[in-house]
Amino acid sequence: MLEQVGSLIGSPWIYAVVALSILLDVFLPVLPSGVLVITVATAAAASSATDVPDILALILCAATASVLGDLVAYRLAWRGGARLDRAISRSRRLTTAQERLGAALARGGGALVVLARFAPAGRSVVSLGAGAAHRRARDFLPWSALAGLTWAAYSVALGWFGAHWLGASWLATAVSVGALFAAGAGAAYVMRRGPRASEAS
């Protein structure tokens, strides 16, 4: 199966599928876009060394699609109106994310945006929260770009190095996906501790 994916790695269609999956998972976090990126990177690692530019193209494709998805969610939330505002106000998670994101951006930092990119549904919460709170795009988008590039590079590296260390097999893919989920769990844990740490101070 990985060999079949590998045969498509040089085709523009594989990048279109990756980009579409990443674009949509800001609205449908259940989409396994990270798993797809790792699988494609693992398949690329099974190819010859001349395919290394395809790995770089995969990172660029995934990072660009991540930022574009964030921007779409941000703009939709910005224009969302009263209905979206009411929906966000009913969600403790979204309300908390709005407050924390606003404080982080006001301090000139946006590490929360990067961290949220790895947490399950964190990207959706932060992008929608930034738009609904009418945060300035110039404050949010650079951090979104850094988050997208960091996530894409990490995911591709997991697939690439996992295949080289464990062989281009489903075991390598499974271990790499496990590492991606572990990073997500760690990011979610740090984000959950944030409010309690601020309250204790």
N, C-alpha and C positions, 0 to 999 in steps of 0.2 A: 504493500500500500504506500509506504513512504517512497518507494521507487517511482510509483505513478505520480505522486505529488512532485517528486524531484524532476520528472520529465516536463512538468508544467511551470517550473520555477522561472524559466526565462520568458514565459508568455505574459503579455500585458494583462491577461485575464486574471491571473492569480493575484496580481496587485490590486485589480479592481475589486475582487472579492474581499481581500483583506481590508481595503479602504472602506468599502460599504459596511462591513461588519463593525469596524471601529466607529464609523460615523453614527450608526444606528444604536450602538450599545450605550450611548449617553441617555437615550430614551428607553432602551430595553436592556437593562444591566445584566439580564440573564443570558444574553448572547455571549458565546465563548470566544470573544475576539482575541484574548490573550492566548488561549489554547491554539487558535488558528495560527497566530504569529509564530508561536513556538514550533508548531508542526511544520510550517513552511521553512523556518530556519533550520530545523533538523534535516529536512529533505535537501536543502541547499548544501548542508555540510556533507551530505553523501555524494555530492557532485564533485567535479574536479576543482582544483585551486583557481582555475580561470573564472569560476563563478563568484569569486569574492565580491565584485562590483554589485552583483545581485543582492548580496547581503546588505550592502550599503544602501541600495535602492529600497530594500524592504524596511530598513530603519527610517529612511526619509518618508516613505509612503505611510508607514504606521504613525509617525510623529505628526505629519501634515494632516492626516485624517483625524487624529485625536484633537488637534487644535481647531480644525474646522467644525468638528462635532461640538466642542465646547462653545465655539462662537455662535453656532446655530441655537444651542440651548440658552445661551446668555441673551441673545437678541429676542428670542421668543419670550423668555421670562421678563425681559425689560418691557416688552409691549403687552404683557399678559393681562393687565387690567385688574379689575376688582376680583374677578373669579379666581385668578391665580393667587392673588394676595390672600384671599380667604383660605384657599387650600394650603398655602404655606403656613399661615397663622395657626391652622389646625394641626400642623405637623411639628412636633417638638424637635425632631431631628433637623428639619429645614430651618426652623427659627434659630436654633442654637448655631447652626452652620453660618447663617447670615451674620449673627452677632460676632462670632469668632473670626470670620473672614473679614468683616469690616474692621475689626480691631487690628488684625494682622496687616491689612493693606494700609491702614492709617499709620502704622509704625514703619512703613516702608519695607515690610517683609511679606513674603507670600509663600513661606515654606509649607503652610497648610494646604495650598493648592497642589503642590508637588506631592505631599503625603497622601492627599485624598485621591490622587490618580491611581494609587495602588490599592486603596481600601475598596471593598465591595460596595458598589453604588456611590462611592465617595465623589467620583467625578461628576455624577448627575447632581448630587446635593449641592456641591460647590458652584457648579456652573449656573444652575437654576437660582441658587441663592444670591450669587453675585449680580445676576441680571435683575432679579426681583427687587433687590435693594438698590438698584441703579448705581452700582459701583462703576467708576470710570473704566472704560475699556483699556486705557493706557496703563492702569494699575493692575488689571486682571490678566490681560492677554500675554504679556511677557512671561508671567509665571505659568500660564497655561502652556506656552510654548516650551518652557523648561520642563514642565511636568510631562508633556507628551514625548519630548525627546528622551528624557530619562527613562520613562516607562518602555518606550519602543526599544531603546538600546539594551535595557536590562532583559526584556523578553527575548529579543533576537539573540543576545549573548547566551542566555540559558539554553536555547535550542541548539545553537552552534557548538558551544563548548560541551554541552551534554552529549551531543552526537560524537564528538571527537574523543571524549573520555570513555563513554559507554557503548559506542557504536551507533550507527544510524538505525535504531530499532525503536519499538514501542516502549521498551524499558527506559531508554534515554528520554523519550518524550514525556513519559509518566513522571520521571524524576524531575525533569525541568518544570513541568506543570505544578508539581508539588512545591517546588521552590518558589514559583510565582504566587501560589496560594499562601505560602508561609509569609511572604513579604506583605501580601494583602492583609493577612490576619495581624501581623505586627503593626502595620499602619493603622488598622482599625482600633487596635488596643491603645496606641499612643493618642489617637484622636479622642477616644472615650475618656482617657485620663486627663485630658486638657482642662475641661471645665472644673473637675474636682480639684485639680492642682491650683487653679486660679482662685477658687473659693477658699482654699485652705490658706492662701497667702494673705 
